[in-house]
Amino acid sequence: MSQIDVFTLGETMVLFQPDQMAPLDYVSHFPKKIGGAESNVAIGLARLGHQVGWFSQLGDDPFGRYVLKTIRGEGVDVSSCQFTNEAPTGLLFKEQLSPEDLNVYYYRQNSAASLMKPEQLNLEYISQAKVLHVTGITPALSETGYQTVMKAIEIAKEHGLKIVFDPNLRLKLWSKEKAKQVLNEIADQADVILPGLDEGQFMTGLESAQEVAESLSHHGDKTVIMKLGSNGAYIHSKDEQAYVEGFPVKQVVDPVGAGDGFAAGVISGLLKDEPLQTVVRRANAIGAMVVGMKGDIEGLPTLSAVERFMKPDDENRDVKR
């Protein structure tokens, strides 16, 4: 197994996303892609030049093999992944009725990933990483999914990894009561928390970005970087509190995956030990790039591409010759 900078784990599904904007009842052509928050982050980090390990359990079926090959082809180490004959690989359909109106339909109940267990984690492999990235999706899949995330956190604590947590609230997967309890439990263990404002409000019961971040940070003990959509992001850490402007987006093509691109940008900057405002500005840029392209991973940029995007308009030509 390769040396890694970041370890992440979670379910990646086969994503069927029509090219046309129409109700799924009237769609007959579904191009095949992949979709999964943690693998999106892993691929985003790989494109930014980092070594990343992604763990999941996939169905021993054509879709599971397709997921593994795709993620491996993006330069992510998948050597710790496992296959099972007990359940199929999960599926996901996107229905886009307009640039602003997008619905997601999951076919993931009792999927292969929902059967992952804590004893499947490779302690030695995880311990060599610098960062553990987890989301609130994996614990929502099943009780063993929850146990697997908590075991990964325990390993990370024992070996000094920085824990980065993106709540990624998915209320289609569990009750509000259970979600609030578990998301706050994981946030308590994390070093860096990356909520959207709505997720932070859900977790704390508070309203403003400052109040939410102060509460989640345990009064400065943790770093909270709150995603504010087109308004950029808000940083709350022991040493600073600051808003970081976002980048204008001419047209939103597909909003799904922007938060994962943001997370990849944050983790990349943390690995380089850059100032937080520098880190978050680049993360904002990556999020803006992702929403301009259809698909979860298609818009994730290389480091040179995001640096070019961040330059003033007069330095960016429309046609590269």
C-alpha positions as CSV (number, residue, x, y, z in Angstrom):
1,M,0.0,0.0,0.0
2,S,1.2,3.5,-0.9
3,Q,2.1,6.2,1.6
4,I,-0.8,8.6,1.9
5,D,-1.4,12.2,3.0
6,V,-5.2,11.8,3.5
7,F,-7.5,8.9,4.4
8,T,-11.2,9.1,3.7
9,L,-14.0,6.6,3.7
10,G,-17.6,6.4,2.4
11,E,-20.0,5.2,-0.2
12,T,-19.6,6.0,-3.9
13,M,-22.5,5.2,-6.1
14,V,-22.9,4.9,-9.8
15,L,-24.5,8.2,-10.9
16,F,-27.0,8.4,-13.8
17,Q,-27.3,12.0,-14.9
18,P,-29.3,12.8,-18.1
19,D,-27.8,15.4,-20.4
20,Q,-31.3,17.0,-20.9
21,M,-33.2,19.1,-18.3
22,A,-36.5,17.2,-17.9
23,P,-38.5,15.1,-15.5
24,L,-37.0,11.6,-15.2
25,D,-40.3,10.2,-16.5
26,Y,-39.5,11.7,-19.9
27,V,-35.8,10.8,-20.0
28,S,-34.6,7.8,-21.9
29,H,-30.8,8.3,-22.1
30,F,-28.7,8.1,-18.9
31,P,-24.9,8.6,-19.1
32,K,-23.0,6.7,-16.4
33,K,-20.8,8.5,-13.9
34,I,-19.8,8.2,-10.3
35,G,-21.0,10.2,-7.3
36,G,-19.9,10.1,-3.6
37,A,-18.8,12.9,-1.3
38,E,-15.7,11.2,0.1
39,S,-14.4,10.0,-3.3
40,N,-15.1,13.5,-4.7
41,V,-12.8,14.9,-2.0
42,A,-10.2,12.2,-2.7
43,I,-10.2,12.9,-6.4
44,G,-10.1,16.7,-5.8
45,L,-7.1,16.2,-3.6
46,A,-5.4,13.9,-6.1
47,R,-5.8,16.6,-8.8
48,L,-4.3,19.1,-6.4
49,G,-1.2,16.9,-6.1
50,H,-1.8,14.9,-2.9
51,Q,-1.6,11.2,-2.1
52,V,-5.0,10.0,-0.9
53,G,-6.4,6.7,0.2
54,W,-10.1,6.0,-0.1
55,F,-11.9,3.1,1.6
56,S,-15.3,1.6,0.9
57,Q,-17.1,-1.6,0.4
58,L,-18.5,-2.2,-3.1
59,G,-20.8,-4.8,-4.6
60,D,-19.0,-7.6,-6.4
61,D,-20.8,-6.5,-9.6
62,P,-20.1,-4.5,-12.8
63,F,-21.0,-1.2,-11.1
64,G,-18.7,-1.9,-8.2
65,R,-15.8,-2.6,-10.5
66,Y,-16.7,0.5,-12.5
67,V,-16.5,2.7,-9.4
68,L,-13.2,1.2,-8.3
69,K,-11.6,1.6,-11.8
70,T,-12.8,5.2,-12.1
71,I,-11.5,6.3,-8.7
72,R,-8.2,4.4,-9.2
73,G,-7.9,6.0,-12.6
74,E,-8.0,9.5,-11.0
75,G,-4.8,8.7,-9.0
76,V,-6.5,7.7,-5.7
77,D,-5.2,4.7,-3.8
78,V,-8.0,2.2,-3.5
79,S,-6.0,-0.7,-2.3
80,S,-7.8,-0.9,1.1
81,C,-11.3,-1.2,-0.6
82,Q,-13.3,-4.4,-0.3
83,F,-16.0,-6.2,-2.3
84,T,-18.9,-8.2,-1.1
85,N,-21.4,-10.6,-2.7
86,E,-24.0,-9.9,0.1
87,A,-25.3,-6.6,-1.4
88,P,-25.1,-4.5,-4.6
89,T,-23.3,-1.2,-5.3
90,G,-25.6,1.8,-4.7
91,L,-27.1,3.9,-7.4
92,L,-28.0,7.5,-7.7
93,F,-30.1,9.4,-10.2
94,K,-30.1,13.2,-10.7
95,E,-33.1,15.0,-12.1
96,Q,-32.4,18.5,-13.3
97,L,-35.5,20.6,-14.1
98,S,-33.6,23.9,-14.4
99,P,-30.1,25.2,-13.3
100,E,-31.6,25.9,-9.9
101,D,-34.0,23.0,-9.5
102,L,-32.2,19.7,-9.0
103,N,-33.5,16.5,-7.4
104,V,-31.5,13.5,-6.2
105,Y,-32.9,10.0,-6.0
106,Y,-31.0,7.3,-4.1
107,Y,-31.1,3.6,-4.5
108,R,-28.7,2.8,-1.7
109,Q,-30.7,1.1,1.1
110,N,-28.9,-2.1,2.1
111,S,-26.1,-1.4,-0.4
112,A,-22.7,-2.9,-0.2
113,A,-21.2,0.2,1.5
114,S,-23.9,0.2,4.2
115,L,-22.5,-3.2,5.3
116,M,-19.0,-1.9,5.9
117,K,-17.7,-2.8,9.4
118,P,-15.0,-1.2,11.7
119,E,-12.9,-4.4,11.6
120,Q,-12.4,-3.9,7.9
121,L,-10.3,-0.8,8.5
122,N,-6.5,-1.2,8.1
123,L,-5.0,0.5,11.2
124,E,-1.4,0.5,9.9
125,Y,-2.6,2.1,6.6
126,I,-4.6,4.9,8.2
127,S,-2.0,5.7,10.8
128,Q,0.5,6.8,8.2
129,A,-1.7,9.6,7.0
130,K,-1.7,13.2,8.2
131,V,-5.4,13.9,7.8
132,L,-8.6,11.9,8.2
133,H,-11.6,13.2,6.3
134,V,-15.0,12.1,7.3
135,T,-18.6,13.2,6.5
136,G,-22.0,12.8,8.1
137,I,-23.2,10.5,5.3
138,T,-21.4,7.3,6.2
139,P,-22.8,7.1,9.7
140,A,-26.3,7.7,8.3
141,L,-26.1,4.6,6.1
142,S,-26.3,2.0,8.9
143,E,-25.2,1.3,12.5
144,T,-22.1,-0.4,11.2
145,G,-21.4,2.6,9.0
146,Y,-21.5,4.8,12.1
147,Q,-19.3,2.4,14.0
148,T,-16.7,2.3,11.1
149,V,-16.5,6.1,11.1
150,M,-16.1,6.2,14.9
151,K,-13.3,3.6,14.7
152,A,-11.5,5.6,12.0
153,I,-11.7,8.7,14.3
154,E,-10.4,6.6,17.2
155,I,-7.4,5.5,15.1
156,A,-6.8,9.0,13.9
157,K,-6.8,10.3,17.5
158,E,-4.3,7.6,18.6
159,H,-1.9,8.4,15.8
160,G,-2.1,12.2,15.7
161,L,-4.0,12.7,12.5
162,K,-5.9,16.0,12.0
163,I,-9.6,15.2,11.7
164,V,-11.6,17.2,9.1
165,F,-15.4,16.8,9.3
166,D,-17.9,17.8,6.7
167,P,-21.4,17.3,8.1
168,N,-22.9,16.7,4.7
169,L,-26.5,16.5,6.1
170,R,-28.7,14.0,4.3
171,L,-32.1,14.0,5.9
172,K,-33.3,11.4,3.3
173,L,-31.1,8.9,5.1
174,W,-32.1,9.3,8.8
175,S,-34.3,11.2,11.3
176,K,-33.6,14.8,12.3
177,E,-33.1,13.7,15.9
178,K,-30.5,11.0,15.1
179,A,-28.7,13.2,12.6
180,K,-28.4,16.1,15.1
181,Q,-27.0,13.8,17.8
182,V,-24.5,12.0,15.6
183,L,-23.3,15.1,13.7
184,N,-22.6,16.9,17.0
185,E,-20.9,13.8,18.4
186,I,-18.5,13.7,15.4
187,A,-18.0,17.5,15.5
188,D,-16.9,17.2,19.1
189,Q,-14.1,14.8,17.9
190,A,-13.0,16.9,14.9
191,D,-10.2,19.4,14.6
192,V,-11.7,21.2,11.6
193,I,-15.4,21.4,10.8
194,L,-16.8,22.4,7.4
195,P,-20.5,23.0,7.7
196,G,-22.8,25.0,5.4
197,L,-24.7,27.7,7.3
198,D,-27.9,25.7,7.2
199,E,-26.1,22.6,8.6
200,G,-24.5,24.6,11.3
201,Q,-27.9,26.1,12.2
202,F,-29.4,22.6,12.3
203,M,-26.6,21.3,14.6
204,T,-26.6,24.2,17.0
205,G,-30.1,25.8,16.9
206,L,-28.4,29.2,16.4
207,E,-28.8,31.6,13.5
208,S,-25.9,33.8,12.5
209,A,-22.7,32.5,11.1
210,Q,-20.7,34.0,14.0
211,E,-22.9,32.4,16.6
212,V,-23.0,29.0,14.9
213,A,-19.2,29.0,14.4
214,E,-18.5,30.1,18.0
215,S,-20.7,27.2,19.3
216,L,-19.2,24.5,17.0
217,S,-15.6,25.7,17.7
218,H,-16.1,25.1,21.4
219,H,-15.0,28.7,21.9
220,G,-11.9,28.6,19.8
221,D,-10.8,25.1,20.5
222,K,-11.5,23.9,16.9
223,T,-11.4,25.6,13.5
224,V,-14.8,26.1,11.9
225,I,-14.9,27.1,8.2
226,M,-18.5,27.8,7.3
227,K,-19.6,27.7,3.6
228,L,-21.9,30.6,2.7
229,G,-22.5,29.9,-1.0
230,S,-22.0,32.9,-3.2
231,N,-21.1,34.9,-0.1
232,G,-17.9,32.9,0.3
233,A,-17.0,31.5,3.7
234,Y,-16.5,32.5,7.3
235,I,-13.5,31.4,9.4
236,H,-13.6,31.0,13.1
237,S,-10.4,29.7,14.8
238,K,-8.5,30.3,18.0
239,D,-6.5,33.0,16.2
240,E,-8.9,34.7,13.8
241,Q,-12.4,35.3,12.8
242,A,-12.9,36.5,9.2
243,Y,-15.1,36.4,6.1
244,V,-13.5,35.4,2.9
245,E,-15.2,36.5,-0.3
246,G,-16.4,34.1,-2.9
247,F,-15.9,34.1,-6.6
248,P,-18.6,35.2,-9.0
249,V,-20.2,32.3,-11.0
250,K,-21.5,33.3,-14.4
251,Q,-23.8,30.3,-14.6
252,V,-24.6,27.5,-12.2
253,V,-24.7,24.3,-14.2
254,D,-24.8,21.7,-11.4
255,P,-24.5,22.7,-7.7
256,V,-23.8,19.1,-6.5
257,G,-20.1,18.6,-5.5
258,A,-19.2,22.2,-4.8
259,G,-18.8,21.5,-1.0
260,D,-16.6,18.5,-1.7
261,G,-14.4,20.6,-3.9
262,F,-14.3,23.2,-1.1
263,A,-13.3,20.5,1.3
264,A,-10.5,19.3,-1.0
265,G,-9.2,22.9,-1.2
266,V,-9.2,23.3,2.6
267,I,-7.4,20.0,3.2
268,S,-4.8,20.8,0.6
269,G,-4.1,24.1,2.2
270,L,-3.9,22.6,5.6
271,L,-1.4,20.0,4.4
272,K,0.8,22.9,3.1
273,D,0.4,24.8,6.4
274,E,-0.8,27.9,4.5
275,P,-2.5,30.8,6.2
276,L,-6.2,30.1,6.7
277,Q,-7.5,33.0,4.5
278,T,-5.2,31.8,1.7
279,V,-6.6,28.3,2.1
280,V,-10.2,29.4,2.1
281,R,-9.9,31.7,-0.8
282,R,-8.6,28.8,-3.0
283,A,-11.3,26.6,-1.6
284,N,-13.9,29.2,-2.6
285,A,-12.5,29.3,-6.1
286,I,-12.6,25.5,-6.4
287,G,-16.3,25.5,-5.3
288,A,-17.1,28.1,-7.9
289,M,-15.3,26.0,-10.6
290,V,-17.2,22.9,-9.7
291,V,-20.7,24.4,-10.0
292,G,-19.9,25.5,-13.6
293,M,-19.7,22.0,-14.9
294,K,-22.2,19.0,-14.9
295,G,-21.3,16.1,-12.8
296,D,-19.7,15.6,-9.3
297,I,-16.1,15.3,-10.3
298,E,-15.8,16.8,-13.8
299,G,-15.2,20.4,-12.5
300,L,-12.6,19.5,-9.9
301,P,-9.4,21.4,-11.0
302,T,-5.7,20.9,-10.9
303,L,-3.7,23.3,-8.9
304,S,-2.5,25.2,-12.0
305,A,-6.1,25.5,-13.2
306,V,-7.4,26.9,-10.0
307,E,-4.5,29.4,-9.7
308,R,-5.3,30.5,-13.2
309,F,-9.0,30.9,-12.3
310,M,-8.1,33.1,-9.3
311,K,-6.2,35.6,-11.4
312,P,-7.9,38.9,-12.4
313,D,-10.0,38.8,-15.5
314,D,-7.5,40.7,-17.6
315,E,-5.0,37.9,-17.1
316,N,-7.5,35.2,-18.2
317,R,-8.2,35.0,-21.9
318,D,-11.4,33.2,-23.1
319,V,-9.5,31.2,-25.7
320,K,-6.2,29.5,-24.7
321,R,-3.9,29.7,-27.8
